[in-house]
Amino acid sequence: MSNLLDQVILGNPIQNYFILAIVLLFVSMIKRYLSQWLANLLFKEVRKWAPDIDQQEFSYLLLRPLEFFFLLVAFMLTIDHLNFPPELNITVYNGFSLKGILSTLLELALTVSIIWIILRVIDFVSLMISKSADLLHDKTDNQFIVFFRDFFKAIVFIFGAIAFIRILFGAVLVNKIIAGLGIGAAALALAAKESIENLICSFIIFFDKPFRVGDTVKVDAYQGAVEKIGLRSTRIRTQDKTFVTVPNKKMVDSILDNISLRTQQRAVFRLEVAGDTTADNLLKVLQDFKALLKQHDKIADGFIVNLNDFTKDTYVIQVIYLTNVIEGVPFNQLKSEINLGFIKILESHGVKLSSTTVEIHEK
């Protein structure tokens, strides 16, 4: 039996292959438990900062990348004690040997596992902060977390790409690329001018906060609710339920009206009554209009009811009143109720409208 294990196959004793197989089998059997143990150990520390996070969520993020990492490290440490078979050390293509290619693939796999773990850590940190942000009921904080999660992931991917280039082509090429970036930085910045401006404006939006996710804004000809603030653009759901993408630079540089920040709503009612209406009836109509607005609990004090203008054929009555912010259907119902009240007052005094238009608008 001893002689059998000492026999050399492909440059290594059979005993070494058995050791490799046993180590990999053992690690494969315990990698789930080892990863779970490490995840539980980390969870005990993490729970101090995020008591609301669920252990299952935390384990789901880290188990698979940790298992892959442990198995790969065990394989690399074990195979390092084996001699590469001289029979297989052949030139595959243009001076690249099979040994060098396999070694490069292992380095790439290890790099992928480390990047995978880092990405999962970023996901976990964002999840942990998001749990705390949910307690504040502020959608902007959650969007802020998503924004920086994507930002840091992009940075990790960039460094990962540099690591891949270094493994595949060596440090010399990486240094040349970095030097080339320094030489071509001006041309690159000029070509990506708008993208860089939008990225900078996205940071301005998050820190200056002219609007938040969920706010109703009006910029240029578009009005709607902000659904997402990204690295390059802001997404707005318009009143027509279309989905408009506006570059962040325009959101910063344009005159933006944040309708959600208004403290009151303003309604303007303008009507033209017939020119044969007597002055006494006009006075009674104005007084009754004021009484109607005064007795309504949703209308603020300081409303205006006056005879704004007149011509040879019409008298122009103007009504301006303010309400609390009651957008949508409730505000339209209020206007309808007030308008019907105005019509009843006109009918009670026998005052007829002119044949010209009646204008009603809000702000």
N, C-alpha and C positions, 0 to 999 in steps of 0.2 A: 504493500500500500504506500509505504514511504517512497519507494522507487517510482511509483506511478505519479505521485504528487510532485516529484522532483524533475519529471520529464519536461523538457523545454519545448514550447509550442509558440511560434511567432515571437521569439526572442524573450519569452517569460515562462517561468515554471507554472505548471497547472495550479499549484498551490496559490499563487498570487491571483489567478483568475477566480478561484474559489473565494478568496478573501474579498475581492471586489464584489462578487455576486452577493456574499453574505452581508457586507456593509450596506449595499444598495437595498437589499431586501429588508434589512433591519430598519434603515432610515425610512423606507416606504411604509413600513408598518407603524412607525412611531411619529411620522411627520405630522399627522393630524393632531395627535395628542401634544406633541412638542409645540406646534403652532398655537393650539388652543391654550396651552399653559402660558406661553409668552403673551398671547392676547389678553388672557385673564389678568396676568400680572400688570400689564400696561393699563388695563381697564380700571383696576383699583386706584391707580394714580390719577387717571384721567377723570374719574368720577368726582374727584374733589373739586374740579373746575366746571364740570358739566353734570350735575346730579340727575338731570332729566333725560339723559341719553340712555338708550336701551342697549344692554350688553349684546343682544343678538345683532343689532345694527353694526356695532363696533366689530364684532367677530366676523361678520359677513365681509366687511371691507378688507380685513387683513389676513384672513385664513389662507385663501388660495395663493396670494403672492408669497406669503411666508413659507408655505409648503413647497412651492416651486423653488424658492431660494435655498431652503435647507437641503432638498434633494440634489440640486445642482452643485452646491458647495461640497456635499459629501462625495459626489461623483468626481469632482475636480481634485479634491484632496487625496482620494483613493487612487485615481488613475495616475496621479503624479508619481506614485511609487512603481509604476510599470514602465518598462522600456518599450519605446515605440518599435514595432516590428520592422527590421531593415527591409524585409521583402515588400512591405507596403509603402515604404518611403520613396515613392516614385514622383517624377515630375509630371504634374497634371497639365499645366498650361503656362507657357512663357516664363519658365523659371520658378513657378509656384509649386511647391511640393505638397503632397497629401497631408503630411504632418503639419505643415504651416497652415493649411486651409482648415483642418480640424481644430487646431489651436485657436485660430481666429474665430471660428464659429462658437467655441466655448466662451471666449471673451465677449462676443456679442450677446450670447445668451445670458451671461452674468450681468452685463450692462442693462439688458432688457428687464431682468428681474429687479435690479436696483431701481430703475426708472419706474417700474410698476409699483413698487412699494412706496416710493416718494409720491406718486400720483394718488395712491390710496390714502396716504397720510394727509395730503392736501384736501381730499374729499372728506376725510374724517374731521379735520380742523374746521372746514366750512360747515359741516353738519353740526359740530359742537357749538359754533358761534350762532348758527341758524336757530338752534333750540333756544338759546338765550334771547335771540331777537324776536322769536315768536311770542315771548311773554310781553313784549312792548307793543305788539299789534301795529308795527310800522313796516309797510311793504318795502319802503326804500332801503331799510337795513338788509332785508333779504336779497334785494337786487344788488346792493353793494357787495354782499358776500359772493353772489354768483359772478359778479364782474371780476373781483380780485381772484376768485378761484380759477376762472378761465385765463386771467392774466398770468398767474404764477404757473399754471399748466403749460402755457405757451412758452414761458421761459425755460421750464424743464425740458420741453421738446427741443428747444434750440440747443441747449447744452447736450442733450442726448444725441442730436444730430452731429454736433462737433465731436463727441466721444466716438460715434460710429465712424466718422471720417478718419479720426486718429487711429482707430484700430485697423481699419481697412487699408489706409494709405500711408500711415506713419505720421510722426510729429512734424516732419519737414513740410508736408503739404499743408497741415493745419497752420503752421507759422506763415506759409506763403499766402494762405487764404486770409488770415488776419491782416497781414501786411497789405494784401490787395484790397481788403475792405477799408483800410486806412487811406489808401490812395484813391479809391473810388467812392469814398464816403459822400463827397459833395455831389457826385452824379447820382448816387443812390438816393440821397436825401431829396434832390431835385425831382427825381422820378416818382418818389413816394411822398411828395409834398402834401398832397391832400389827405392821404392816409395818416401821416404823422400829425397833421393839424387836427383831424378828427379824433385821434387817440388822445392828444393833449386836451382837447375840448371835453372829452369824456371824463377826464380827471377833474376839470373845472366844474362840470355839472355835479359830480358827486360831492365835491368839497364845498362849493358855493351854494348848491341846492336851490337853483331858481325854480325847480319843480321836482316832484317826487313821482314814483310809480303809483298810478292810480289817480293822479291829478288830471283835471280837464284843462287843456291848454289850447291856445290859438296862436299859430305861427304862420305868417304869410296867409295863404288862402285855406289853410287846413285847421280844423278844430276837432278835438276828440280827446279820448282818455289815453294817457301814457301807459303802455303795457310792458315795455322793456327798454332798459337803457344799456346798450352794448358798447363794445370797444370802438366801433366805428359809427354807429347810427342809433337813433332812437325810434322805436316802433310806436305808432299812434293808431288807435282804433277810432275812426272818424264817426261822425253822426250818421253817415250812410252805411256804417258797419264795414267799410273797407279798411284795409290794413296798409297804412302808409309808412314808408321808411324814410326818415329825414336825417341827413348827415348831421353829426353832432356839432360841426362847425356852424351850420345854419341855426341850430338851436341856441347857440351861444351868441352869434353875431346879430341875428335878427331881433326885431322887437317882439318879445314873447309876452302874451297875456295869459297869466295863470288864473283862469276863471275860478278854480277851486279855492283860491285865497281871498276872494271877495267876501266882505262882511255882510253885505246886503244886496238884494236884487232891486233893480229900478224898472218900473213900468211906466210908460208914457202913453196916454190916451188922448187922441186929438179928433174932435168931431166938428162938423160944420152944420149949423142949424139954419133953417130957412130965414131969409131976410125980412119976412113979414112978422117975425116974432117980436112981441112987445118987450120993452125994457123991464117991466115988472115981472113978466114970466121968465126972462133971462136971469134976473136976480134970484127968483125963487128956485130955479133949476140949479144955479151955482150953490145956493145955501143947502139944498137937499143933497147935492153931490158931496159937499163937505161933511154933512151929517152922516151920510152913508159910510164914508171912509173913516170917520172918527169912531163910529160904533163897532167897527170891525177890529177884532183883537189881533189879527195877523198883520195889520198895516201899522207901520211906525208913525210917530208924530212927525210933523214937519212937511206933510204933503202939500201940494200946490193945486188949487183949483181957481182958474181965472179966465176972463174973457181975453184971450191972447191976441186976437186980431179980428178985423171985420172988413168986408167989402160991400159994394152996393147990393149984392145978392145974398151974402152969407154972413153969419157970425161964427167965429172960430173959438170954440171952448177947448182949453188945454187942461189935462189932469195928469199930474206927476205924483207917484207915490212909491214908497220903499217898503220892502218886506224883508223878513229874515230869509236866509238861503234855504229855499224849499224847491229844489230843481225838479224838472220832469213833470209828471202827471199832477202832483199836488199844486204846483205853481199854475199850471194851465187851468185847473179847476177853480183856483182862486180868481184868476182873471175872468173866467167865464161867469162866476158868481157876481163879481163887481160889475161887469158889462151888462148883465141882465138887470141888475139894480138900476143902472143908468137908464136903460131903455124904459123901465117902469116909471121912473121919475119923469122922463120926457113925455110919456103917454098921459101921466096924471095931470100934467099942465097943458096938454094939447100942443106941445112943441114938436114940429116936424123937422126931419133932417133935410139938408139941402141935397140937391141931385149930385153934388160932387162927392169925392171919396172921403172915407173915414180911415184914419191911420192909427194902428196900435203897434207898439214895439216895446221891447224890453232890453235891459242892459244889465 
